[in-house]
């Protein structure tokens, strides 16, 4: 049975920040999943971004029946402006992100609130996800889901921050004062990945609840599939920006492990920031002894013999299995992840 709505307190504990654009077909189910939450001290700040399909009218109808629902109507301005407009209206101690086409597990708010309340060193937590509908999902999408759900701790997320975005943005549950301090920004790349990387670059820690609490709709019409801001090239540009400023901030040179498509693309993006490889480690025997991007191509054994010993190695290989193999190889040579090397797909 759906919990009986009650009047929100003057300051609800949780604000659910929910932007929407032409989401009339899915918004009703999304809001019903919110109303079924075990934790009931929340408000939902629904921000309509100039929809033309009845989204605004649906929001108004739901808000008239449930006083916890608040509606903001704006001319179409895009996701970043819409998120910031909604954030300015959030009153809760915590902000839970939600998209207008996804679904919440009934215990999502309860468990994420408990996780963040129990860990004052964390500024935010995510959760594990399940992509739906399952039909016709590519192996790549399912591999991404599997990778996201393999990350179970704050250390896991920080370690893999340059691999891909290690949290699904609609799963984010964050302290409001932190989110208000950083807000969202439009840099021409994904605003969610940008936010997380800025938090890590400024010393914040982010955790996750290792339970499937978000059902993430993946249709061809969703924004991340249609807007060029979310193209793979834009993710690489974002990643290179933060990698250059953060982990490579004190060095213009690094050792690059891997020069396949993934390593080559990242190498070119880092070069735009003045970061160039001093050496490239390759397992392909045909490349050994060559010079690529101005750097000699060396073997794994030659890497171990380099003096001075490198402390800035970027392992750029695609796929969880190859990445695990590179991690094992570097560890066996005495290199420590986070101190001497990072993985960046």
Protein Blocks (a to p, Z undefined) as FASTA:
>chain_A
ZZddddddfbdfbdcddddehillmmmmmmmmmmmpfblcdcdddddehiaehmmmmmmm
mmmmmmkbccdddddebjklmmmmmmmmpcbfbdcdddfkbccdfklmmmmmmmmmmmmk
bgbdcdddddddfehpafklmmmmmmmmmpcbfklmmmmmmmmccbdfklpccdfklmmm
nopcdehiafklmmmmmmmmnopacddddbdfbdcdddfkbmklmmmklgmklmmmmmmm
mmmmmmmmmpcbdcdehjafklmmmmmmmmmnopacfbdcdfblklgopaeehiacddfk
lmmmpccddfbdcdddehjklmmmmmmmmmmnopaehjlpccdZZ
